[in-house]
Amino acid sequence: MPPLSTSAPGVRQTKFRFRCIACGDVSESASQNFRCSHCGDLLEITYPHWKESGRTAQDLKSTWGQRRLSRSAIDLSGVWRFRELLPALEREDQAITLREGNTPLYELPQCARITGVPRLFAKHQGLNPTGSFKDAGMTVAATFARLAGFRWVACASTGNTSASLAAYAARGGMRSLVLVPEGKISWSKLSQSLDYGAVTCQLRTDFDGCLRLLQELVLRAPVYQLNSINPFRLEGQKTLALELLEQLDWQPPDHIIVPGGNLGNSSAIGKALLEMHALGLISRLPKLSVIQAEGANALVRTLREAAGKRLISVQAETRATAIRIGNPASWKKAAHVLEATGGACEQVSEVEIAQAKAEIGSEGIGCEPASAVTLAGLKKLVKQGFVKPEETVVLVLTGNLLKDPDYTMEFHRGDLFKGTVDKSASAGLNPLRRPPIVLDATLDAVMRTLQQSEK
Ligand code: F0G
């Protein structure tokens, strides 16, 4: 299988290049593991000819706005609608799309009261076709995998990437292989990849072990890796920020807060912000902050203990299984965008995550545990004075509530922290619990319950 090249059939030449994030080497093709052939660091996609296109920021905004009235498949995608900032296709029908993106920006009035930040919003990426933000990246990466002639695509995953990969592979007529840590991902996510037809391997290791193995596999077999090491994924995920800014009439919020796992999403959002700023689409940069679970806090430790100079990996442990990652691949990219935008990096406890998740649920929105770290982190950032009450804040909710029903059921039944967290530490969660009530099927019993619930 040839290395993926900018001159693959269907890919317009000269539109983009691969650039190493460490040594800056620029090339027209990338090896199967998406690492620099000189220094081995990660690659990113750049567009050396953007400036020559002659498009003004106003031009771009009005093109993207007009496409919202179009009925063509590529314009109905909330990712490809922004295609001027993506690797170019030769023909519009080459895109593998499930109408990803187009996700709502919600106000969060109750969480606003709780945090004391009145202008608080949630960009809900959990309302994508497979229920997570991964779809925005997958539509682009799967499209380029097919253009490069691959029959097999593969990923290591904590569940959402594998669900998304399996769906887009199926839509694009490719086979998919997913490697997931056995017993450490939710059934909802696993069942998605089964239904979409992936060859699903539950490996007796953690996510980091799965990713290590995949890196070796892609050098030995003609499979195309669709983890966020793949820079096409990050190009697609950039559109979250473009769509968000469009929803805010291009008035930048003061803060964007995102969960951190393998750190691809924060890197993508940061890249988008920097590109938008350079192209004059926004006049100032929002601060991009990353929140991790205390038990999977590699970036927090890397920034605090090694000043962002070398990765401090951890043995990851958290009930927010989507971000149960100890050796994040994109840590350098994330550290760079945090510094460039002036954002913060915080960690939150398991109890804080559970509380925040229930509070987001009480808004009638809901999200999976990994997404709730954003609200828990915001509370800390407000306390520290990093976020001011008069500022506008956007939380990126990365996954749908239905992604992890076991967590939600255990929370409401009061079983989530059984034996792991001191009872007094989780007592504050009791008012948020709504356990299901089993009753005899009589009017009396239901009436009594209704009256008791009024109290
Ligand atoms: N939130 C959710 C719901 C996720 O599934 C993930 C990552 C993240 C946040 C963290 O994003 O890795 O870009 O920093 N899930 C990956 C997966 C690892 O395999 O589904 P990140």
Residues whose N, C-alpha, C, O or C-beta is under 5 A from the ligand:
A	BS01	F0G	A156 S157 T158 G159 N160 T161 S162 P259 G260 G261 N262 L263 G264 N265 S266 A322 I323 A370 S371 T398 G399
